[in-house]
C-alpha cells in the first residue's frame, strides 16, 4: 500500500505529506473525522512513512514502500477490531489480580504503540498514559520515530492531564496521534499543543462507486442505501452489516407505525420482545435506537421539504406516508423520548418494556 490507496480527502493527505517533506512533522497530531472516515488507516500510513526503511516518492511527495520490515510490522495492526479482540481475550485469560492491573494496548512493532479505550468503561485510562510516559523518552530501537496512536478522544480526567505533561515537553524522536470524532472532547490545552487535520465526508457518489467495486453482490439500490447511511465514511460503508440494519429497521418501523397509527399492538409486542438482557441484547438494542434516530431524521427531512437528504431511500414512499401522520412537534417529542430510552439502558431497565412504553407514550389521538 501507499498514500495513493487512501480514498478521499486528498488535500488533507497532501498537507500531511508536505509536512513530512519539510522534516518538521509535529510532535502531536489530531486527526478528526466521523466514525469510519479513515483516521486510523491514515495514522498507520503516517507511522509507516515516518519509519520506512526504503522511503519512496509519489507525485513529488514522501511515501512509504509498504514492503520493508518496519512497514510490514506496522501494517499488521491494520485490523484494529481483531487486534483489540485479541488483547481483550488475552487479558481475560489472566488471574483476577493481574487482570485488574492490566490495560489494553496493541503493538505489532516495538516502537509503535496503539492505545485503544479500555473496557468496560471504554475510556483512555491513566495507566495507559503512564505506559506512554515510561517509554516515550527512550530512543526508538528499530525505527526513526516512536509513534503513539490514541484511537479515541474519550480520556479519563487524570489521563488527559498526564498526557498534557508529555505534550509540554515532547522528545524530538516521538510523534503522538490523537484520533477523534469530536476534538472538542479533548482539553483545550491538548488541542493548543497539537496540529489538527480534519477528514471530511466523501460524496455519496464516490462511496457508491467504491461499493460497486468492493461489494458487487449488493444491488444498486442497496449500495445507494449504504452510501447514504455511512454518511461519506468509507470505513463504515465497507463494514456495513446491511442484513442486521434491515432487520433492525423493520422493528423500528413497527414501533413508529404503532405510535403514529395506534390501534392493536400485537405486532409491536412481537417486535420488541426479542430485545433481551445481556451483551448481545444490548448491542441489538443500540442498533435499533440508531435506526430509530435515522428514521426520525428522515421524517423530519420529508416534513421540511428536503427529500434529497433522506437516507433510507429504498423505503422513501413508505416514509412519505408516515410523514403525513407526523409533524415537527411529534418528531421532536419522539427524539426526546428516545433519549430517555437510552438513559434507561444505562440504568439497565428492561429493554422490551422500555421500547413498548416509548411507542405507546407517543401514540397520536
Residue pairs with C-beta under 8 A, 6 or more apart in sequence:
1 45
1 66
1 75
2 56
2 58
2 63
2 64
2 65
2 66
3 13
3 17
3 45
3 49
3 58
3 61
3 63
3 64
4 58
4 63
6 13
6 38
6 41
6 42
6 45
7 38
7 202
7 206
7 210
7 234
8 38
8 199
8 200
8 202
8 206
8 234
9 37
9 38
9 199
9 200
9 202
12 197
12 198
12 199
12 200
13 42
14 61
15 197
16 29
16 42
16 46
16 197
17 49
17 61
17 62
17 63
18 61
19 25
19 26
20 46
20 49
20 50
20 61
20 62
21 61
21 62
25 50
25 175
26 175
26 194
26 195
27 167
27 170
27 171
27 172
27 174
27 175
27 176
28 167
28 170
28 175
28 176
28 178
28 190
28 193
28 194
28 195
29 46
29 175
29 176
29 177
29 178
29 194
29 195
29 196
29 197
30 177
30 178
30 179
30 180
30 183
30 186
30 191
30 194
30 195
30 196
30 197
31 39
31 42
31 43
31 177
31 178
31 179
31 180
31 197
31 199
32 39
32 180
32 181
32 182
32 183
32 196
32 197
32 198
32 199
33 39
33 181
33 198
33 199
33 200
33 233
34 181
34 199
34 201
34 231
34 232
34 233
34 236
35 181
35 233
35 235
35 236
36 230
36 233
36 234
36 235
36 236
36 237
36 238
36 239
37 199
37 200
37 201
37 232
37 233
37 234
37 235
38 199
38 233
38 234
38 235
39 179
39 180
39 199
40 80
40 149
40 151
40 179
41 78
41 235
42 199
43 149
43 177
43 179
44 74
44 75
44 77
44 78
44 149
45 64
46 147
46 175
46 177
47 74
47 112
47 145
47 147
47 149
47 175
47 177
48 64
48 66
48 70
48 71
48 74
48 75
49 55
49 62
49 63
49 64
50 143
50 144
50 145
50 147
50 175
51 70
51 71
51 74
51 109
51 111
51 112
51 140
51 143
51 144
51 145
51 147
52 64
52 65
52 68
52 70
52 71
53 65
53 68
53 69
53 70
53 71
54 65
54 67
54 68
55 62
55 63
55 64
55 65
56 62
56 63
56 64
56 65
57 63
64 71
65 71
66 72
66 75
70 109
70 142
70 143
73 108
73 109
73 112
74 108
74 109
74 112
76 108
76 109
77 83
77 106
77 107
77 108
77 109
77 112
77 114
80 106
80 114
80 116
80 151
83 106
83 108
83 114
84 104
84 106
84 116
87 104
87 105
87 106
87 116
88 104
88 119
91 99
91 102
91 104
92 99
94 102
101 127
103 118
103 125
103 127
103 128
103 131
104 116
104 118
104 119
104 128
105 113
105 114
105 115
105 116
105 128
105 131
106 113
106 114
106 115
106 116
107 113
107 114
109 142
109 143
110 140
110 141
110 142
110 143
111 140
111 141
111 142
111 143
111 145
111 146
111 147
112 143
112 146
112 147
112 148
112 149
113 131
113 132
113 135
113 146
113 147
113 148
113 149
114 148
114 149
114 151
115 124
115 128
115 129
115 131
115 132
115 148
115 149
115 150
115 151
116 151
116 152
117 123
117 124
117 151
117 152
117 154
118 124
118 125
118 128
122 152
122 154
123 154
123 155
123 156
123 159
124 150
124 152
124 154
124 155
124 156
124 159
124 160
125 156
125 159
126 156
126 158
126 159
126 162
128 159
129 155
129 159
129 162
129 163
129 166
130 162
132 148
132 163
132 166
132 176
133 162
133 165
133 166
135 146
136 146
136 148
136 166
136 170
136 171
136 174
137 171
138 146
139 173
140 146
140 173
144 173
145 173
145 174
145 175
146 171
146 173
146 174
146 175
147 174
147 175
147 176
147 177
148 174
148 175
148 176
148 177
149 176
149 177
149 179
150 176
150 177
150 178
150 179
151 179
152 179
152 180
153 178
153 179
153 180
153 181
153 182
153 183
153 185
153 186
154 185
155 163
155 185
155 186
160 186
160 187
160 190
161 187
163 176
163 190
164 187
164 189
164 190
164 193
166 176
167 176
167 190
167 193
167 194
168 193
170 176
176 194
178 186
178 190
178 194
180 186
183 191
183 196
200 232
201 231
201 232
201 233
202 232
202 233
202 234
203 232
204 224
204 227
204 228
204 232
205 227
207 226
207 227
207 230
207 232
207 234
207 237
208 223
208 224
208 227
210 234
210 237
210 238
211 218
211 223
211 226
211 227
211 237
212 223
214 238
215 223
215 226
215 238
218 226
218 242
221 313
221 314
222 242
222 314
224 313
224 314
225 242
225 311
225 312
225 313
225 314
226 237
226 240
226 242
227 237
228 310
228 311
228 312
228 313
229 236
229 240
229 245
229 294
229 311
229 312
230 236
230 237
230 240
244 287
245 287
245 291
248 284
248 287
248 288
248 290
248 291
249 291
249 294
249 295
249 312
249 315
250 271
251 271
251 272
251 274
251 288
251 291
252 288
252 291
252 292
252 295
253 295
253 315
253 318
254 267
254 268
254 271
255 268
255 271
255 272
255 292
255 355
255 358
255 359
256 292
256 295
256 296
256 322
256 334
256 359
257 322
258 265
258 267
258 268
258 359
258 360
258 363
259 334
259 358
259 359
259 360
259 361
259 362
259 363
259 364
260 322
260 325
260 326
260 330
260 362
260 364
261 325
261 364
262 363
262 364
265 356
265 359
265 360
268 356
268 359
269 356
272 351
272 352
272 355
272 356
272 359
273 352
274 284
274 352
275 281
275 284
275 285
275 288
275 351
275 352
275 355
276 351
276 352
277 348
277 350
277 351
281 351
282 345
282 351
285 345
285 351
285 355
286 345
288 355
289 338
289 341
289 342
289 345
292 338
293 335
293 338
294 311
294 312
295 312
295 319
296 331
296 334
296 335
296 338
297 311
298 310
298 311
298 312
298 316
298 319
299 319
299 322
299 323
299 326
299 331
300 328
300 331
301 307
301 309
301 310
302 310
302 319
302 320
302 323
303 323
303 326
303 327
303 328
303 331
307 316
307 320
310 316
310 319
312 319
325 364
330 362
330 364
333 362
334 362
337 358
337 361
337 362
338 358
340 358
341 354
341 355
341 358
344 354
345 351
345 354
